[in-house]
């Protein structure tokens, strides 16, 4: 692990393997540590880069709200590519990270060779419910109820299927949440999640994506099922893969099936 400078931000990065570059962008309260299954599977054929988004893991967590937005998260992804001198890469965005990946593919298509959107658009068909969830968690943070916050997040549709698998997985998810800096979690919730526009209002922008795209969604990820179909139907040259027996956290819940879909899709570019 190393840190690279992206603007004023010190960003924690893992860089492993050799071959065509693949960048993994994690979800809310996860950090790059969520990708250990994928890094192990891909590093034999690809150069695999995973980084902590701002406010997460070991990357800087600015203490002011104005340092967080969906646009800044997308700009950070572009900056990571610049800092590592990567002109073009396959981008794999999970959940929150899918927003950054999609924004980069739409605004700078020349930088994205292939695009994977995994469990992206949680609650896009009901943004008021997503905002309510974010406000609830913000209230718990404001009250200093971190233990209750972690329990409430583990009960949410985002994490509950994974957390209910067994004690080890519940503890793993709890550790990822607790490893997220409080300022980073607070402002990601208030400035990104609570202010996110519905994907159904942004569908026109998807048509500018030129990269071959794989949309992945867990069979039981009811938060993302409608948005996954929207993305697959709207993005040119996109396909949909449903990961069976998985909820929202498909890269962790069913890593073998997720990795197989990923390797097949990315492998088409190097055959």
C-alpha positions in Angstrom: 0.0 0.0 0.0 1.2 3.5 -0.8 -0.3 7.0 -0.8 -0.4 9.2 -3.9 -1.3 12.9 -4.1 -4.5 13.7 -5.9 -4.9 17.5 -5.8 -4.8 18.3 -2.1 -5.8 14.8 -1.1 -3.5 12.0 0.0 -5.1 8.9 -1.4 -4.3 5.3 -0.2 -3.7 3.0 -3.1 -3.0 -0.7 -3.6 -1.3 -1.6 -6.9 -0.7 -5.3 -7.8 0.0 -7.4 -10.8 0.9 -6.7 -14.3 -1.1 -6.3 -17.5 -4.0 -4.1 -18.7 -5.0 -1.8 -15.8 -8.2 -2.4 -13.9 -9.3 0.1 -11.2 -11.6 -1.0 -8.4 -13.8 1.7 -6.7 -15.4 0.6 -3.5 -18.8 1.4 -1.9 -20.0 3.4 1.1 -18.2 2.5 4.4 -16.3 -0.2 2.7 -12.8 1.0 1.7 -10.5 -0.8 -0.8 -10.2 -3.7 1.7 -13.5 -5.0 0.3 -11.8 -6.1 -2.9 -9.4 -8.7 -1.5 -11.2 -11.6 -3.4 -11.1 -9.6 -6.7 -7.4 -8.5 -6.3 -6.4 -12.1 -5.7 -8.3 -13.3 -8.8 -7.3 -10.6 -11.2 -3.7 -9.9 -10.4 -2.4 -12.8 -12.4 -3.6 -11.2 -15.7 -4.1 -7.6 -14.9 -2.6 -4.6 -13.1 -5.2 -4.2 -10.4 -5.5 -0.8 -8.7 -7.8 -0.3 -5.7 -7.9 3.0 -3.7 -9.8 4.4 -0.8 -12.2 7.1 -1.8 -12.0 10.4 0.0 -13.3 10.1 3.6 -12.8 6.3 3.6 -10.1 4.0 4.8 -6.6 5.5 4.9 -7.3 8.3 2.4 -7.7 11.8 3.8 -11.1 12.6 5.3 -11.6 16.4 5.1 -13.5 17.9 8.0 -15.7 20.2 6.1 -18.8 19.4 4.0 -17.8 21.4 1.0 -14.9 18.9 0.4 -17.5 16.2 -0.5 -19.7 15.7 -3.5 -20.4 13.2 -6.2 -18.5 15.4 -8.6 -15.4 15.4 -6.4 -15.5 11.6 -6.1 -15.5 11.4 -9.9 -12.7 13.9 -10.1 -10.7 11.9 -7.6 -11.0 8.8 -9.9 -9.7 10.8 -12.8 -6.9 12.1 -10.6 -5.9 8.7 -9.5 -5.4 7.7 -13.2 -3.3 10.8 -13.8 -1.2 10.2 -10.7 -0.5 6.6 -11.7 0.1 7.7 -15.4 -2.6 5.5 -16.7 -4.3 6.9 -19.8 -7.0 4.3 -20.1 -8.3 1.6 -17.8 -11.1 -0.8 -17.1 -13.1 0.7 -14.2 -15.1 -1.5 -11.8 -17.4 0.6 -9.6 -19.4 -0.9 -6.8 -22.4 0.9 -5.2 -21.2 4.4 -4.3 -18.1 3.8 -6.5 -20.3 3.1 -9.4 -21.4 6.7 -9.5 -17.8 7.8 -10.0 -17.1 5.1 -12.6 -20.2 6.0 -14.6 -19.5 9.8 -14.4 -16.0 9.3 -15.7 -17.2 7.0 -18.5 -19.8 9.5 -19.6 -17.6 12.6 -19.3 -14.3 11.2 -20.5 -15.0 8.1 -22.5 -11.5 8.0 -23.8 -10.2 7.1 -20.4 -12.5 4.0 -19.9 -11.8 0.8 -21.9 -14.4 -1.3 -20.1 -16.9 -0.4 -17.5 -18.4 -2.6 -14.7 -21.2 -1.3 -12.6 -21.9 -3.6 -9.7 -25.0 -3.1 -7.5 -25.2 0.6 -8.5 -28.1 3.0 -7.9 -29.4 1.8 -4.6 -32.9 3.3 -4.0 -32.8 5.2 -7.3 -36.5 4.6 -7.8 -37.3 6.0 -4.4 -34.7 8.8 -3.6 -36.8 10.1 -0.6 -36.3 6.8 1.1 -32.6 6.9 0.5 -32.4 10.5 1.9 -34.4 9.4 4.9 -31.9 6.6 5.6 -29.0 9.0 5.2 -30.6 11.5 7.6 -31.2 8.7 10.2 -27.6 7.7 10.2 -26.5 11.3 10.3 -28.6 11.8 13.4 -26.9 8.8 15.1 -23.5 10.2 14.2 -24.5 13.6 15.6 -25.6 11.9 18.9 -22.4 10.0 19.1 -24.3 6.7 19.0 -21.6 4.9 16.9 -22.5 1.4 18.2 -26.2 1.9 17.3 -25.1 3.4 14.0 -23.1 0.3 13.1 -26.0 -2.0 14.1 -28.5 0.1 12.2 -26.3 0.0 9.1 -25.9 -3.7 9.4 -29.7 -4.0 9.5 -30.1 -1.9 6.3 -30.8 -3.4 2.8 -27.3 -2.4 1.9 -25.5 -4.8 4.3 -28.0 -7.1 5.9 -27.8 -10.1 3.6 -24.0 -10.2 3.9 -24.1 -9.6 7.6 -26.6 -12.4 8.2 -24.5 -15.0 6.4 -22.5 -15.8 9.5 -20.8 -14.2 12.5 -17.5 -13.8 10.6 -19.1 -11.9 7.8 -21.1 -9.7 10.2 -17.9 -8.9 12.1 -16.1 -8.1 8.8 -18.8 -5.7 7.6 -18.9 -4.1 11.1 -15.1 -3.6 10.9 -15.3 -2.0 7.5 -17.9 0.5 8.8 -16.0 1.2 12.0 -12.8 1.7 9.9 -14.5 4.6 8.0 -13.5 8.0 9.5 -16.5 9.7 11.1 -16.1 12.9 9.2 -15.8 10.9 5.9 -19.0 8.9 6.7 -20.9 12.0 7.9 -20.1 14.1 4.9 -20.5 11.3 2.3 -23.9 10.7 3.7 -24.9 14.4 3.8 -23.3 15.7 0.6 -23.4 12.6 -1.7 -26.0 10.1 -0.6 -28.6 12.5 0.7 -28.2 14.8 -2.4 -28.0 12.1 -5.1 -30.3 12.5 -8.0 -32.4 9.5 -9.2 -30.7 7.6 -12.0 -34.1 7.7 -13.8 -33.6 11.4 -14.2 -30.1 11.0 -15.6 -30.8 8.3 -18.2 -30.0 10.7 -21.1 -26.4 11.0 -20.0 -25.9 7.2 -20.1 -26.1 7.2 -23.9 -22.7 9.0 -24.0 -20.9 6.0 -22.5 -18.9 4.3 -25.3 -17.2 1.6 -23.3 -18.5 -2.0 -23.3 -20.4 -2.2 -20.0 -21.3 -5.0 -17.7 -24.0 -4.3 -15.2 -23.9 -6.7 -12.2 -26.6 -7.0 -9.5 -27.3 -9.5 -6.7 -30.4 -11.6 -7.0 -31.7 -10.3 -3.7 -30.4 -6.7 -4.1 -33.9 -5.2 -4.2 -32.5 -1.7 -3.8 -30.7 -1.9 -7.1 -32.8 -4.3 -9.2 -34.7 -1.6 -11.1 -31.7 0.7 -11.5 -29.6 -2.3 -12.8 -32.1 -2.9 -15.5 -32.3 0.7 -16.4 -28.5 0.9 -16.8 -28.4 -2.3 -18.9 -31.2 -1.1 -21.1 -30.0 2.5 -21.6 -26.2 2.3 -21.8 -25.2 1.3 -25.4 -23.4 -2.1 -25.6 -24.3 -3.0 -22.1 -25.2 -6.4 -20.7 -26.8 -7.5 -17.4 -25.5 -10.3 -15.1 -27.4 -11.4 -12.0 -25.4 -12.9 -9.2 -27.5 -15.7 -7.7 -28.0 -16.0 -4.0 -26.5 -12.6 -3.3 -27.8 -9.3 -1.8 -26.2 -5.9 -2.3 -22.6 -6.9 -1.4 -22.2 -9.2 -4.3 -18.3 -9.0 -4.5 -18.1 -10.2 -0.9 -21.2 -12.4 -0.7 -20.5 -14.5 -3.8 -16.9 -13.8 -4.8 -16.5 -16.9 -7.0 -19.5 -16.0 -9.2 -18.7 -12.3 -9.2 -15.0 -13.0 -10.2 -16.1 -15.4 -12.9 -18.3 -12.8 -14.5 -15.6 -10.1 -14.1 -12.9 -12.3 -15.6 -15.0 -13.3 -18.6 -15.9 -9.7 -19.3 -12.5 -8.2 -18.8 -10.8 -11.2 -20.5 -12.5 -10.4 -23.7 -10.3 -7.3 -24.0 -7.0 -9.2 -23.7 -7.8 -12.4 -25.7 
